[in-house]
Amino acid sequence: MTPTLAERSSGMHRTRRVGVGRAHAKVVLLGEHAVVYGAPALALPVPQLPVTATAGRSSRAADDPDGVTFTATGSAPPPVVGPAWDGLRRLAAEYRAATGVPQDLRLDVVLDGSIPAGRGLGSSAAHARAVVLALVDLFGGEVTANVVDGLVQAAETATHGRSSGVDAQAVGASAPLRFRDGRAQELSVGCDGLVVVADSGVVGRTKDAVELLAGVFRHRAGARESFVDRASRLTDEAGRALAAGAPEEFGARLTDYHGLLSSAGLSTTRIDTMVEAALTAGSLGAKLTGGGLGGCVIALTRPEHARQVVRRLHDSGAVRIWAVPLRGSGGHAC
């Protein structure tokens, strides 16, 4: 008879001393903000910004009332206080409830991450997914992808409030995704190219951006419908351009979407400067990515133009830059 998760957790069928889980960053190509109102979104995994979680049983009392002690390390560890940490604690509690892990079993979880927080790169979701997968690996048993996604989404809701679910799935994806109404499917990509991701060095203020946009919608008749309709059309056009192998058209939709976000007040002077620098250097399109009011810029670039695009982005204020193939799982830092 196959042991239950509770039996594994209690040591009756102890098969592992340590569990390991991994996830990675992501960028939203198009669809920010509108996706929570039912519009589609396109997302690209960024596998060269990984997160690894290691979970093991602890013989000492946990500092946290949920019985889990978290330790952060790596080149870009998450903050040990605040909403993201609260989200991880909630995740641990919900994992116990969903799988029957005994409440008196103490755990140590070490997070080794390279995703800068607050940049629209999915840091909180990636850490949450890595933790869930580490716990699954530690205790064994059958846990479906839907359960994993649901646990990550619960942590995201605790961290950000209303959340579309894009990050929860994209940080575990191996290919670009089209996301709508809680469902994701692999995006057809018929052309090559690099998506250059440039960190402005300014923490994005997603909550403030959401509230700002909601205020615009409240005080301007028809503003929400117009925003969502325009976002949906640009995202659908971009998806068709990718499938058809038309990078110039796809790039143009990126730039158009930046205009939509900027006109709603979600960009900043530095972000706009970086977008213009990327376009001037030969990018096919560029935009902010994520919630806005800081964070990162993405630029679609032909490989032969990447060096000059990277140089101009650095000159315009970027503090870190990565280049991600539009299709394929590789990538390198610039």
N, C-alpha and C positions, 0 to 999 in steps of 0.2 A: 504494500500500500504506500502511495506517495505521501510523505509527511506534509502536514500543513505548515503555513508560514509561522504560526504560533509555536508549533512543535520545534521547528528549526531554530526559532529565536530563543527558546528556553534551553537549548543545548541538547535536546534529545537526539537530534540528527545534525550535529554541528559539523558542517563541511568546510567552512571558511573562517579564518581569523580576521581577514580584512576584505572589504568590498571596495571596488574602484568604479567610478562613473565619470564619463567625459561628455563635454558639450563644447560649443564654440560660439563665436560672435555671429552677428548677422547685420545686414543693412536693408532698409526698406528702399526699394528702387522707386516705386510710386505708390500712392494710396494713403499716405499719412493723414491722420485725423478723419478723413472721409470714411475709412474702413469701419469705424465704430458706428457709422450710420448706414451700413449695409453696402457701401461701395466696395469694389475689389481692391486688392493690394498685391504688389509684386515684391518678393523678398529674395535676397541673395545670401547664402551662407558665407561666412568668412572663417574658414577652418584654420587659418594660420594664427588666429587669436583664440587659443583653447583655454578651457577650464578643466581641471581634474579635481575630483573629490575623492577622498579616501576615508572610509568609515570603518570603525572597529569598536568592539565591546570595551567598556571602560571599567576598571576596578575601583575607581574613586568616585566620589559624589560629584554629580554634574552641577555646574554653576547655574544652569537654566532649569526652571521648574518643570520643563517638558522632558528633562532627563538627557539632554543632548548638549555637549560642549562643542562650539564651533571655533576653529582657529583659522585665520586667514594669512596667506603668504603669497609669494609670487611677485612678478614685476608690476602687477596692478591689482593688489588685493582689494576686495570690497570693503567699505567702511564697516566697522564692527558695531556701529550703532545706527539707528534710523530705520526707515521703512523697509529697506532691503533685508536687513537683519531680522526684523519682525516677520517678514515674509518667510524666511528660512525656518524660523521657529514654528510658525504656523504649519509649514509644510511637514516638519518632523512630527508634529502632533497628528496631522491628518493621515500621514503614512501609517502611524501606529493604529489609528482607528480603522483604516481601510484594510489592513493586513493582519491585525491581531497580534502585533508585537507587544509583549508585556510592558505595562507602564513602568515597572520597577527595573527594567533593563536599561542600564546607562550606556551611552554611546559617546565616542569622540569622533568628530568629523573635521578633517583638515582640507581646506580649499586652497588650491594653487592656481591662481588666475592671471591672465595677461590682458584682460579686457578693461580698458579705462571706464569707470562708472560715469553715468550722466552724459554720455556722448551719443545716445541713440543706437548703440551697438548691441543691445540686448544683454547687458552685463547681469542684471538680476535674474532674468529668465535662464541664462546659461548656467549660473551658479545653482539655481534651483533644480534644473534638469540633471546636472552632474550629481547633486546630492541624492535625488530620487534613484538614479541608476546605481549609485554606490550602495544604497540601502538594499535595493533589489539584488545586487551582486552579493552582498553580505549574507542575506537571509535566504536567497533562493526562492523557489516557488514560482507560480505562474502569475505574472502581472502583465496585463495587456497594454498595448500602446495607448489606448484610450484612457486607461487609469493613470499612466505616467503623464500624459498630456493634461489630464484633469488636475493632478496634484501640482504640476508646474503652474497651471493657470490659477489655481487657488493662491499660490504664493505671489503671483503677479498681481492679483486683485488686492491682496493685503498690502503690497508695495505701492501700487499706483492708483488704486481705486478702479474705476471702470477701465477694462482692458480688452482689446480686440481679439487676443489670442494669437496674433501673428508671431510675436516673439517666442511664445511657448513652443510652437512647432518649428519655426525657422532655425532655432539654435540647435536642433537635432537633425536638421535636414542635410542631405548630401548633394542636393541640386537646387537650382532656383525654384521657387514656389509661387503659384497664384493662389491667393487666399480670398475667400468670400463667405460671409455668414457662418463662420466657425469651421469651414471645411477647406482643406488645402489639397492642391494637386500639383504634380510636377509641371513646371513651365517648359514649353518647347522653345529651344534656343537654336536658331539656324545660322548664327554668325559668331565669329570670334571677336575678341576685344578684351580690354582691361577695364575694370572698374577701379579707379583710383579713389581711395578713401582717405580724406585729409582731416585730421583732428584740429579744430580751431583752438584747442586749449581752454575753451570756456565751457563750463558745465551747463548742459542744456536744462531748461526749466520746464519739463513736460507738464507738470500740474498747472503752472502759471499759463503755459501756452493753451492748454485745454480750456481753462477758465476765460482767457482772453477771447478765444474763438467763440465760446458759448455766449459771451457778452455781445459779440458782434451779431450772432444769430438772433439773440433776444431783441435787440434794438433796431434791427434792419429787416423790414418785411421781405420775405422771400430769400434772405441771404443764405440760409442753410440749404434750401433746395438748389439754389444756383451753384453753391460751392460743391455740393455732393454730385450734382449732375456733371459739372465741368471735370471734377476729379475722376468720375467714372469713365467719361469719354476718353480722357487722356490716358488713363491706365489701360483701358481696353485697346486703344490704338497702339500703345507701346507694346502690349502683349502680342498683337498681330504682327507688328514690325519685327519683333524678335523671332517669331516663328517663321516669318518669310525671309529672314536673313537680310534685313534692311537696317543696318546700324545707324545710318544717318537719320532715318526717320525716328528710330528709337531714341537717339540722342536729343533730337528736337523736342520730343515729348518730355524728356527729363527737364529740359530748360523751361518749357512751358509750365510744368508742374511747379518748378521753383517760383515762377512768376505768380502762380495762384497762391502759394503759401506766403510769399513776400507781400503781396497785396492785402493779405489778411492780417499783416502785422507780425508774422511768426518768424521772420528772419532778423538779422542784425547787420550792422554796418560791416563787421568783420566777415560774416558769412557771405554777404553780397560781394564784398571785395574778392574773396577767394573764388566764388563762382565766376566772376568776370575774369580773374587771372587764368583760370582753367580754360575758359572759352578762348581767350586771347592766345593762349599757348597751343591751340589746335585741338582741344577736346571737341567731341561731337555733341556733347551736352553735359550740363552740370546742374546740381541742385543741392539744397540742404537735405539731410536725411534724418528722420526721427521727429521728435516732438517740436523741435525748434527752439528759438531764443538761446542759441548756443549749439554745441555739439559738433557734428561733422558735416563735411561736404563730400559728395560723390561726383565723379566725372567719368564719363565714358570716353575712352581714349584708344586709339590705335597703338599697337606696341611700338611702332617707330616714332611716335610722338611722346611716349611716356616720360622720357628723361626730361624734356623741356617742360612738360606739364608739371612734373614733380618739382622742378626747380622754381617755376613761377609760383606754385602753391606755397613752397617754403618761404619765398620772398614776400608773399602776401600775408603771412602770419601763421601758417600751419606749423604745428609743433611735432607732429608725427604723421607719417604717411604709409599706407599699405596699398599694394596693387593686387587685385583679385581677378583671375580669369573669369570672363563671363560664363564660360562653361568649362567644367573640369574642377577638380577638387584641390588643385595646388594653389600657390600664391606665395608672394615674397614681400618683405618689408623694404621700403625704399628710404 
